[in-house]
Amino acid sequence: MRGRAFLILVVFVGLLLPTPVPAGPAERSVLVLDQSSAGLPFNTAVASAIRSTMNAGSKSPISFFSEHLDANRFFGPEYENDFVQFLKAKYRERHIDAVIVFGVSALDFITRHREQLWPSVPVVFAAIDEATMLRRTLSNNVTGATMQLALQDMVKVARIVMPNLKAVAIVGDPLERQTFFRHFIDELPAVEAQVEIVNLMDLPLADLAKRLAVLPDNTAVLYTGIYFTSDGVSYIPAELTSQIAQWANRPVVVTASSYLNKGAIGGYIVQSHPIGQQAGHMALRILAGESASDIPVAKVPSQLTFDWPALQRWKINESHLPPSAQIVFREPTVWERYSWQIGLVSVVILLQGALILGLLREYRRRRFAEVQSRQSMAELARVMRFSTAGELTALMAHELNQPLGAILTNAETAKVILKSPVPDIAELSEIVEDIWRDDHRAGEVIRRMKSFLKKAPFELKNFDLNDVARETLVVASSLAVGRKVELTHLITQNELPILGDRIQIQQVILNLVVNGIDAMRDAPMESRTISVRTSLTEKFAELSVSDRGPGIPESKLKEVFEPFFTSKAEGMGMGLSIARTIVEAHHGQIWAKNRDHGGASFRVRLPLT
């Protein structure tokens, strides 16, 4: 019983104890030691690339710590000893898994004091030039990535932008005091053998500005970096690039990406992101268990890069640059900036062009059809005029007989007078005057008929509607007399200038008068009256032809203008249809209505010019 009770007690206690939680990945710590001061754009970009690369590739959380040696401004054994004591105190309770050093001064510092600080911690270096590393033997558990940074490369770029290069002016802190460019000292003899070196290092800025403004032809400026001047003022080197480029009367060659877009021409540019990525990948391999000594040193090449605004300033043609060169900060062309908008507009324009061409073609076809229709209409109208003229022939013959008979009588009388011994000259003169008058009368009858029947193309001219109405009434008067119809008119005193074809408008009026005369064929003699009136109505010239016939049935008022509609057994039904076509071709209107006291009235309205 006691054994069973004890077993139950053990199980119960086991249930009360908390369940152990599986341990997560251990946190790792990485220290980035920068040889320069905090806040430098290039160094900050490298550190950012290191962090982002390692965070993206690590399965364990990483804590990053940053320290700045500021070796450009502070140096010496005493300063280093104080800095070592500072680091030892600060990281006494913090385990560091890897140290990433940025720059040769930082590598030298950690090499000298590694045993005091982190004896067994692996080291990854970054941003150290190839020439410097070739002269060194790496300590155990150290690897890293070199950068392409050489004075000869700067001279090479200077020759690209200045083909007849004779001198280079070096601007910056003294080389022996610089951390990134100290190795340029070893290259100076080889460069001096090629071109003259103008030393503009360690000058107060006021003096530097004056010297840069008067550099001789075929000279280029090589800017390394100004951290602080001889008068003790500190600067961020990248921020001075704009000022130096503005002062210089010659192109300025640089080496760091943070120096671009500030007026410098460019150069073999050390890129911050590739350096940071490479160092970050190496540190990840070390944290994963690899020995730093087993990881070979990597080389990060520099890209030959030119600044587009600076190329424009110095009028350097892009074709003179090496094919491998990269051009940055180029103003995008209109096509590059608005390619899809231009493409869309081009498509729209092409479609509009095709539509316009189609419309023009259709317009031409329509115009051609209109011309043919107008010609057909004119021909049909001429046929109708001949039809009307048939009715006028007998009456016109009667009109011609009167002047011709008078001419014959006067001619015979003149013949008798001429046979007399003493001809009466005065009487002969009167006879000749009568003959001329009768001949003119006969000629006028023939002229009116000839004008009415002549074949002429549709021709727009300015004329007065009143004049055409009067001329038409003269032609129609013979028919009215023959049909025993009284033809009255009331012509307005106002001018009615219109633009149109005179003969066709005359035919419209004559067709309306003839239709009115025909409509009163069975009307009593005293009722056979045709009234023609003209008037000015707003901006239109209006003409009306009214008869006193039986009128038009209300249901047929619109049909009377349709082709082949007629109330006459012998009619063709085309007169009013042609009249409407002619009026509409003149942008006018024609309509019919019945009069209150019997008969019909046709009205024509044409626009004034």
C-alpha positions in Angstrom: 0.0 0.0 0.0 2.8 2.4 0.9 4.5 1.7 -2.5 1.3 2.4 -4.4 0.7 5.6 -2.5 4.2 6.8 -3.2 3.8 6.1 -6.9 0.6 8.2 -7.0 2.4 11.0 -5.2 5.2 11.1 -7.8 2.8 11.2 -10.7 0.8 14.0 -9.1 3.9 16.1 -8.4 5.0 15.5 -12.0 1.8 16.9 -13.3 2.2 20.0 -11.3 5.7 20.8 -12.5 5.9 23.1 -15.6 6.7 21.5 -19.0 10.2 22.5 -20.2 10.1 24.8 -23.3 12.6 24.0 -26.1 15.4 26.5 -26.2 15.4 28.8 -29.3 18.5 29.7 -31.4 21.1 31.4 -29.3 21.6 35.1 -29.8 24.8 36.1 -31.5 26.8 39.3 -31.1 28.8 41.1 -33.8 31.0 44.2 -33.3 31.6 46.5 -36.2 34.8 48.6 -35.6 35.0 51.6 -38.0 38.4 53.4 -38.4 36.6 56.7 -39.1 34.2 58.9 -37.2 30.5 58.3 -37.0 28.1 59.8 -39.6 30.2 59.4 -42.7 27.8 58.6 -45.6 29.9 55.9 -47.2 30.8 54.1 -43.9 27.2 54.3 -42.8 26.1 52.7 -46.0 28.6 49.8 -45.7 27.5 49.2 -42.1 23.9 49.1 -43.2 24.6 46.6 -45.9 26.5 44.4 -43.4 23.5 44.4 -41.0 20.8 43.8 -43.7 22.9 40.9 -45.3 23.5 39.2 -42.0 19.9 39.6 -40.7 18.5 38.2 -43.9 20.8 35.1 -43.8 20.9 34.2 -40.2 18.6 31.8 -38.4 19.6 33.2 -35.0 19.0 36.8 -33.8 22.0 39.0 -34.1 22.9 42.0 -31.9 25.1 44.5 -33.6 27.5 46.9 -31.8 29.3 49.8 -33.5 32.5 51.6 -32.4 34.4 54.3 -34.2 38.2 54.6 -33.9 38.2 58.1 -35.6 41.8 57.4 -36.6 41.9 60.4 -39.1 41.8 62.8 -36.2 42.9 60.9 -33.1 46.0 58.6 -32.9 49.0 57.6 -30.8 49.8 55.0 -28.1 48.1 56.9 -25.3 44.9 57.3 -27.3 44.9 53.6 -28.3 45.5 52.5 -24.7 42.6 54.6 -23.5 40.3 53.2 -26.3 41.3 49.6 -25.4 40.4 50.2 -21.8 37.1 51.8 -22.9 36.2 48.7 -25.0 37.2 46.3 -22.3 35.0 48.0 -19.7 32.1 48.4 -22.1 32.0 44.8 -23.3 33.1 43.1 -20.1 29.7 41.3 -19.7 29.1 40.9 -23.4 30.3 37.9 -25.4 31.4 38.9 -29.0 31.2 36.2 -31.6 32.8 38.1 -34.5 34.5 41.4 -35.1 34.1 43.2 -38.5 36.8 45.9 -39.0 36.3 48.7 -41.5 39.5 50.1 -42.9 43.2 49.4 -42.5 43.6 51.5 -39.3 40.9 49.4 -37.7 42.6 46.2 -38.7 46.0 47.4 -37.4 44.3 48.4 -34.1 42.6 45.0 -33.6 45.8 43.2 -34.6 47.8 45.1 -32.0 45.2 44.7 -29.2 43.4 41.5 -30.1 44.9 39.5 -27.2 43.8 42.2 -24.7 40.2 42.4 -26.1 39.0 39.3 -27.9 41.8 36.7 -28.2 39.9 33.9 -30.0 37.2 35.9 -31.7 37.4 35.7 -35.6 37.9 38.9 -37.5 36.5 40.0 -40.9 38.1 43.1 -42.5 36.4 45.3 -45.2 37.3 48.3 -47.3 41.1 47.8 -47.4 42.9 48.3 -50.7 44.4 45.4 -52.6 48.0 46.7 -52.6 48.0 47.1 -48.8 46.8 43.6 -48.2 49.3 42.1 -50.6 52.1 43.4 -48.4 50.6 41.8 -45.2 50.5 38.4 -43.7 47.1 37.8 -42.1 46.9 36.7 -38.5 45.2 33.5 -37.5 41.4 33.4 -37.9 41.3 36.6 -40.0 39.7 37.1 -43.5 38.0 39.8 -45.4 37.3 41.6 -48.6 39.6 44.1 -50.3 38.5 47.0 -52.5 39.9 48.5 -55.7 41.4 51.8 -54.8 44.6 53.0 -56.5 46.1 56.4 -57.4 46.9 55.0 -60.9 43.2 54.4 -61.5 42.5 58.0 -60.6 45.1 59.1 -63.1 43.7 56.8 -65.7 40.2 58.4 -65.3 41.9 61.8 -65.6 43.3 60.8 -68.9 39.9 59.7 -70.2 38.3 63.1 -69.4 41.5 65.0 -70.3 43.3 63.3 -73.2 46.2 65.7 -73.2 46.7 65.4 -69.4 49.9 67.0 -68.2 49.3 67.5 -64.5 47.1 66.3 -61.6 46.3 68.4 -58.5 45.9 66.2 -55.4 43.4 67.7 -52.9 42.8 66.3 -49.4 44.4 65.7 -46.1 48.1 64.8 -46.2 48.4 61.2 -47.4 50.4 60.0 -44.4 47.5 61.1 -42.1 44.8 59.5 -44.2 43.4 56.0 -43.5 41.9 55.1 -46.8 44.4 56.8 -49.1 47.7 56.3 -47.1 49.0 53.7 -49.6 48.9 56.4 -52.4 52.3 57.4 -51.0 53.8 54.3 -52.5 52.3 55.1 -56.0 53.5 58.7 -56.1 56.9 58.0 -57.8 55.3 56.1 -60.7 52.7 58.8 -61.2 55.3 61.6 -61.1 57.1 59.9 -63.9 54.0 60.3 -66.1 52.5 63.7 -65.1 53.3 66.7 -62.9 51.8 66.5 -59.4 50.4 69.8 -58.0 50.2 69.4 -54.2 47.1 71.1 -52.9 46.9 69.0 -49.7 46.5 70.4 -46.2 45.5 73.9 -47.3 43.1 76.2 -45.6 39.9 76.2 -47.7 40.2 79.9 -48.7 43.7 79.2 -50.2 42.4 76.0 -51.8 39.6 77.8 -53.5 42.0 80.4 -55.0 44.4 77.7 -56.2 41.7 75.5 -57.8 40.3 78.5 -59.7 43.6 79.1 -61.6 44.7 75.6 -62.5 46.5 75.4 -65.9 45.1 73.7 -69.0 45.3 69.9 -69.3 45.1 69.5 -65.5 42.7 67.3 -63.5 41.9 67.4 -59.8 42.2 64.2 -57.7 40.1 64.5 -54.5 40.8 62.0 -51.7 39.1 63.5 -48.7 39.4 66.4 -46.2 38.6 65.4 -42.6 40.1 68.4 -41.0 42.2 71.3 -42.4 45.5 72.7 -41.2 43.6 75.4 -39.2 41.9 72.6 -37.2 38.3 72.6 -38.6 36.7 69.2 -39.1 34.6 68.3 -42.1 32.8 65.3 -43.7 34.8 64.7 -46.9 31.7 63.9 -49.1 30.0 67.1 -48.1 33.0 69.2 -49.4 32.9 67.6 -52.9 30.3 70.1 -54.1 32.4 73.1 -53.0 35.6 71.7 -54.5 33.9 70.9 -57.8 32.5 74.5 -57.9 35.8 76.1 -57.1 37.8 74.0 -59.6 38.2 75.2 -63.2 39.1 71.6 -64.2 37.3 68.2 -63.8 37.4 66.6 -60.3 38.1 62.8 -60.1 36.8 60.9 -57.0 36.7 57.3 -55.7 33.7 56.9 -53.4 30.0 56.5 -54.2 29.1 59.1 -51.6 31.1 61.7 -53.6 28.9 61.4 -56.7 26.1 63.7 -57.7 28.0 66.6 -56.2 29.8 68.0 -59.3 32.7 65.5 -59.5 33.3 63.8 -62.9 33.4 60.3 -61.4 36.1 57.6 -61.4 36.6 54.0 -60.3 34.0 54.2 -57.6 34.2 52.1 -54.5 30.6 50.8 -54.0 29.4 50.6 -50.4 26.7 48.0 -50.9 28.9 45.2 -52.5 31.6 45.7 -49.8 29.0 45.4 -47.0 27.4 42.4 -48.6 30.7 40.6 -49.0 31.7 41.2 -45.4 28.3 40.2 -44.2 28.3 36.9 -46.1 31.8 36.1 -44.7 30.7 36.8 -41.1 27.6 34.5 -41.6 29.9 31.7 -42.7 32.0 32.2 -39.6 28.9 32.2 -37.3 27.8 29.0 -39.0 31.0 27.3 -37.8 33.7 27.9 -40.5 37.1 29.1 -39.5 38.0 32.6 -40.8 41.4 31.2 -41.9 39.6 28.8 -44.3 37.7 31.5 -46.0 39.8 33.1 -48.8 40.1 36.9 -49.1 37.7 38.2 -51.6 38.2 41.1 -54.0 35.4 43.7 -54.6 36.1 45.6 -57.9 35.3 49.2 -58.4 32.9 50.3 -61.2 34.1 52.9 -63.6 31.4 55.5 -63.2 30.8 59.0 -64.6 28.4 61.7 -63.4 26.2 62.8 -66.3 25.7 66.5 -65.1 29.5 66.8 -64.8 30.0 65.3 -68.3 27.6 68.0 -69.6 29.5 70.7 -67.7 32.8 69.8 -69.2 31.3 69.0 -72.6 32.7 65.4 -72.6 31.0 63.3 -75.3 29.7 60.0 -74.1 31.3 58.3 -77.1 34.7 59.1 -75.7 34.2 57.0 -72.6 35.1 53.3 -72.4 32.2 50.9 -73.3 32.3 49.4 -69.7 31.8 52.8 -68.1 28.5 53.4 -66.2 26.8 56.8 -66.4 24.7 57.8 -63.4 22.3 60.7 -62.7 21.5 61.0 -66.4 18.5 63.1 -67.0 16.0 60.6 -68.5 15.0 61.5 -72.1 11.4 62.4 -72.8 10.9 58.8 -74.2 12.4 57.2 -71.1 10.3 59.3 -68.8 7.0 59.1 -70.6 7.5 56.0 -72.8 4.1 54.5 -72.2 2.3 57.8 -72.4 4.1 58.6 -75.7 3.2 55.1 -76.9 -0.4 55.6 -76.0 -0.6 59.0 -77.6 1.1 57.7 -80.7 -1.4 54.9 -81.0 -4.2 57.4 -80.5 -2.7 59.7 -83.1 -2.3 56.7 -85.5 -5.9 55.7 -84.9 -7.0 59.3 -85.3 -5.0 59.5 -88.5 -6.5 56.4 -89.9 -10.0 57.7 -88.9 -9.3 61.0 -90.5 -8.0 59.3 -93.7 -11.2 57.2 -93.6 -13.3 60.3 -93.1 -11.5 62.2 -95.9 -12.0 59.3 -98.2 -15.6 59.1 -97.3 -15.9 62.8 -97.6 -14.4 62.6 -101.1 -16.8 59.8 -102.0 -19.7 61.8 -100.6 -18.5 65.0 -102.4 -18.2 63.0 -105.6 -21.7 61.6 -105.1 -23.0 65.1 -104.3 -21.5 66.4 -107.5 -23.0 63.6 -109.5 -26.3 64.1 -107.8 -26.1 67.8 -108.4 -25.2 67.2 -112.1 -28.1 64.7 -112.4 -30.4 67.2 -110.7 -29.2 70.0 -113.0 -29.8 67.8 -116.0 -33.2 66.8 -114.8 -34.0 70.4 -114.0 -33.0 71.3 -117.5 -35.3 68.6 -118.9 -38.0 70.1 -116.8 -37.2 73.5 -118.1 -37.6 72.2 -121.7 -40.9 70.7 -120.7 -42.0 74.0 -119.4 -40.6 75.8 -122.4 -42.9 73.6 -124.6 -45.9 75.2 -123.0 -44.4 78.7 -123.6 -43.4 78.1 -127.3 -46.7 79.1 -128.9 -47.0 82.1 -126.7 -43.5 83.2 -127.3 -44.0 82.8 -131.1 -46.9 85.2 -130.7 -44.7 87.6 -128.8 -42.1 87.4 -131.5 -44.6 87.9 -134.3 -45.6 91.3 -133.1 -42.1 92.9 -133.2 -41.2 91.0 -136.4 -44.4 92.1 -138.2 -43.7 95.7 -137.1 -40.2 95.4 -138.4 -41.5 94.1 -141.8 -44.0 96.9 -142.1 -41.4 99.6 -141.2 -39.0 98.1 -143.7 -41.5 98.2 -146.6 -42.4 101.8 -145.7 -38.8 102.8 -145.8 -38.4 101.1 -149.2 -41.2 103.2 -150.6 -39.8 106.4 -149.1 -36.4 105.7 -150.6 -37.9 105.4 -154.1 -39.4 108.9 -153.9 -37.4 111.7 -155.6 -36.9 113.5 -152.3 -36.9 111.0 -149.4 -38.1 112.3 -146.0 -35.0 111.8 -143.9 -36.7 112.6 -140.6 -39.4 110.0 -141.3 -36.7 107.4 -142.3 -34.9 108.1 -138.9 -38.1 107.4 -137.0 -38.6 104.2 -139.0 -35.0 103.0 -138.2 -35.6 103.9 -134.5 -38.8 101.8 -134.6 -37.0 98.9 -136.3 -34.2 99.0 -133.7 -36.7 99.0 -130.8 -38.8 96.1 -132.2 -35.6 94.1 -132.9 -34.4 94.7 -129.3 -37.8 93.5 -128.1 -37.6 90.3 -130.1 -34.0 89.8 -129.1 -35.0 90.1 -125.4 -37.6 87.4 -125.8 -35.1 85.1 -127.4 -32.4 85.9 -124.7 -34.8 85.1 -121.9 -35.7 81.8 -123.4 -32.0 81.0 -124.2 -30.9 81.8 -120.6 -33.7 79.7 -119.2 -32.8 76.7 -121.4 -29.0 76.8 -121.5 -27.0 74.0 -119.9 -24.6 75.4 -117.3 -22.8 73.8 -114.2 -24.0 74.5 -110.7 -22.3 77.9 -109.9 -22.7 79.9 -106.8 -22.9 83.7 -107.2 -24.2 86.6 -105.2 -27.4 88.1 -106.6 -30.6 89.8 -105.4 -33.6 87.5 -105.1 -35.9 90.4 -106.1 -34.1 90.7 -109.5 -34.5 87.0 -110.2 -38.2 87.1 -109.2 -38.8 90.0 -111.7 -37.1 88.2 -114.5 -39.0 85.0 -113.9 -42.3 86.9 -113.9 -41.5 88.3 -117.3 -40.9 84.8 -118.6 -44.1 83.4 -117.0 -46.3 86.3 -118.0 -46.8 84.9 -121.5 -48.1 81.6 -120.1 -50.3 83.5 -117.6 -51.8 85.6 -120.5 -52.3 82.4 -122.6 -54.1 80.7 -119.7 -56.1 83.8 -118.8 -54.5 84.0 -115.4 -53.7 87.3 -113.7 -50.1 87.4 -112.5 -49.6 89.9 -109.7 -46.5 90.6 -107.6 -45.4 92.5 -104.6 -41.6 92.9 -104.5 -40.1 94.2 -101.3 -38.1 97.4 -101.4 -35.4 95.8 -99.3 -32.5 94.1 -101.0 -32.4 90.4 -100.6 -28.8 89.3 -101.3 -28.3 85.6 -101.4 -25.6 83.2 -102.6 -26.7 80.6 -105.1 -27.2 79.4 -108.7 -29.3 82.1 -110.5 -30.8 79.8 -113.1 -31.9 77.1 -110.6 -33.5 79.6 -108.3 -35.3 81.0 -111.4 -36.5 77.5 -112.2 -37.9 77.1 -108.6 -39.9 80.2 -109.0 -41.2 79.3 -112.5 -42.1 75.8 -111.3 -44.2 77.2 -108.5 -45.9 79.7 -110.8 -46.6 77.1 -113.4 -48.0 74.7 -110.8 -50.3 77.5 -109.5 -51.5 78.2 -113.1 -52.2 74.5 -113.6 -54.0 74.3 -110.2 -56.5 76.9 -111.4 -57.3 75.3 -114.8 -60.9 74.6 -113.7 -61.4 77.7 -111.6 -63.7 80.5 -112.7 -62.1 83.3 -114.7 -62.5 85.9 -112.0 -60.7 83.7 -109.5 -57.6 82.9 -111.6 -55.0 85.0 -109.8 -51.3 84.1 -109.0 -49.6 86.3 -106.4 -45.8 86.4 -106.0 -44.3 88.2 -103.0 -40.8 88.7 -101.6 -40.0 89.8 -98.1 -37.2 90.1 -95.5 -37.7 87.8 -92.5 -35.1 88.0 -89.8 -31.9 86.8 -91.6 -33.6 85.2 -94.5 -35.0 86.1 -97.9 -38.5 84.8 -98.3 -40.6 84.3 -101.5 -44.2 83.1 -101.7 -46.3 82.0 -104.6 -50.0 81.8 -103.9 -52.9 80.7 -106.1 -56.7 80.5 -105.7 -57.2 76.9 -106.8 -58.7 74.1 -104.9 -55.8 73.8 -102.4 -54.0 70.7 -101.2 -55.5 68.0 -98.9 -54.0 68.3 -95.5 -52.7 64.8 -95.6 -50.8 65.5 -98.8 -49.0 68.8 -97.8 -45.7 67.0 -97.2 -46.1 64.4 -99.9 -46.3 67.0 -102.7 -42.5 67.4 -102.6 -41.9 63.6 -103.0 -40.7 62.4 -106.4 -43.4 61.3 -108.8 -46.2 62.7 -106.7 -48.7 64.6 -109.0 -52.4 65.4 -109.2 -52.2 66.0 -113.0 -52.9 63.1 -115.4 -50.1 64.3 -117.7 -47.6 65.4 -115.0 -44.3 63.7 -114.2 -44.5 64.5 -110.5 -40.9 65.9 -110.5 -41.4 69.7 -110.5 -41.8 70.2 -106.7 -39.3 67.5 -105.9 -36.7 69.2 -108.0 -37.6 72.6 -106.4 -37.1 71.1 -102.9 -33.7 69.6 -103.9 -32.6 72.9 -105.3 -33.7 74.9 -102.2 -32.1 72.5 -99.8 -28.8 72.6 -101.9 -28.9 76.3 -101.1 -29.3 75.6 -97.4 -32.9 76.8 -97.5 -36.4 75.6 -96.8 -39.6 75.1 -98.8 -43.0 74.2 -97.6 -46.7 74.4 -98.6 -49.9 75.4 -96.8 -53.4 76.1 -97.6 -54.8 79.6 -97.6 -57.7 80.6 -95.4 -59.9 81.6 -98.3 -59.0 78.9 -100.7 -56.0 78.0 -102.7 -52.5 77.0 -101.8 -49.4 79.0 -100.9 -45.8 77.8 -101.4 -43.0 79.5 -99.4 -39.3 79.5 -100.0 -36.8 80.7 -97.4 -33.1 81.2 -98.3 -30.3 82.5 -96.0 -29.0 86.0 -96.6 -25.3 86.6 -97.4 
